[in-house]
Amino acid sequence: MSRDAAPLSPRANDGARGWQTGEVFRGRRVPKNSLIIISPWYVQRHNRIWERPDEFDPLRWQEMPAADCQRQAFLPFSSGPRICPGAGFAMVERPYLLARIVQKYRLSCKDLPVPQPLAHLTLRARSGIYLRFDPR
């Protein structure tokens, strides 16, 4: 479940990378030492990479053969040598905290505003995220 939630709301809005060598990418020449901006939000919601990219579907990771898994397109913590050092901790912490919360509360968002994403240095909701917490 945590793995499918991460691409839908990546914390970092973009990742800048220096292009070390001059190459051609999708028919366009990219000069040496160019700055490339990668948007995890866009990559992780691209329908040529993912089936139903805007849907929360935790079972996609069980149904997807390992060879078909778009490892390089899963970017909630970046990838490669600059991957977030807290990625492993976050993937363990997120389900643990959620489990602790749902043990004590029923969560509901019925009749509450739907969050609208707003891109800054980090991704956030334009007017906040509203949840109702009712004690169990």
C-alpha positions in Angstrom: 0.0 0.0 0.0 2.8 2.4 0.9 4.6 1.7 -2.3 1.6 2.8 -4.4 0.9 5.9 -2.3 4.4 7.3 -2.8 4.2 8.0 -6.5 0.8 9.7 -6.2 2.2 12.3 -3.9 6.0 12.6 -4.1 7.4 15.1 -1.6 10.1 16.6 -3.9 8.6 18.4 -6.8 11.6 18.1 -9.1 15.1 16.8 -9.3 17.8 18.6 -11.2 20.7 16.6 -12.7 23.8 17.7 -14.6 24.0 16.0 -18.0 27.7 15.1 -18.1 28.0 14.1 -21.8 26.5 15.5 -24.9 23.9 13.1 -26.3 20.8 12.9 -28.4 17.6 12.3 -26.4 14.3 11.6 -28.3 15.7 13.2 -31.4 17.0 16.4 -29.7 20.6 17.2 -29.0 21.4 17.7 -25.3 24.7 19.6 -24.9 27.3 18.5 -22.4 26.9 20.0 -18.9 23.2 20.8 -19.5 20.9 21.0 -16.5 18.1 18.4 -16.8 14.9 18.8 -14.6 13.0 15.7 -13.8 9.5 15.9 -12.4 8.6 12.8 -10.3 5.0 14.0 -10.4 4.9 13.7 -14.2 7.0 10.6 -14.6 5.0 8.6 -12.0 1.7 9.6 -13.6 2.7 9.0 -17.2 0.3 6.6 -19.0 3.0 5.3 -21.3 4.9 4.0 -18.3 2.2 3.0 -15.9 -1.3 1.5 -16.3 -3.9 3.7 -14.6 -1.3 6.0 -13.2 -3.7 8.3 -11.3 -5.4 5.4 -9.4 -4.4 4.2 -6.0 -3.9 0.5 -6.6 -1.7 -1.3 -4.1 -2.2 -4.6 -5.9 -0.3 -3.3 -9.0 2.9 -4.3 -7.3 1.8 -7.9 -6.9 0.3 -8.2 -10.4 3.3 -6.6 -12.1 6.0 -9.1 -13.1 9.4 -8.0 -11.8 10.8 -7.6 -15.3 8.0 -5.2 -16.2 8.4 -3.0 -13.1 9.5 0.4 -14.2 12.2 0.6 -11.5 13.8 3.8 -13.0 10.3 5.5 -13.2 9.6 4.9 -9.5 10.9 8.2 -8.2 9.3 9.2 -4.9 12.7 9.4 -3.3 14.7 10.1 -6.5 17.0 7.3 -7.7 20.6 6.3 -8.4 23.5 7.8 -6.4 21.4 10.7 -5.2 18.5 8.7 -3.8 17.1 10.1 -0.5 19.1 8.6 2.3 15.8 8.3 4.3 14.0 6.3 1.6 14.2 3.0 3.4 13.2 4.5 6.7 10.2 6.3 5.1 8.9 3.1 3.5 8.9 1.4 6.9 7.7 4.4 8.9 4.7 5.2 6.7 2.8 1.9 7.1 3.7 1.8 10.8 2.3 5.2 11.5 -0.8 4.6 9.4 -1.4 1.3 11.3 -1.0 3.2 14.7 -3.5 5.9 13.6 -6.2 3.5 12.3 -5.9 1.5 15.5 -7.2 4.5 17.4 -9.3 6.4 14.8 -11.7 6.0 12.0 -10.6 8.2 9.1 -13.1 9.8 6.8 -12.9 12.5 4.1 -16.6 12.4 3.1 -18.0 15.9 2.5 -14.6 17.5 2.8 -12.7 19.4 0.1 -10.6 17.4 -2.3 -6.9 18.5 -2.1 -5.6 20.3 -5.1 -1.8 19.8 -5.7 0.4 22.9 -5.6 4.0 22.6 -6.8 6.7 24.4 -4.8 10.0 23.1 -3.7 7.9 20.3 -2.2 4.5 19.2 -3.3 1.7 20.3 -1.1 -2.1 20.9 -1.2 -3.2 24.3 -2.2 -5.7 24.7 0.7 -4.5 21.9 3.0 -5.6 18.3 3.4 -8.7 17.6 5.3 -9.4 14.4 7.2 -11.9 13.6 9.9 -10.6 11.6 12.8 -13.2 9.9 14.9 -12.1 7.9 18.0 -12.7 4.2 17.8 
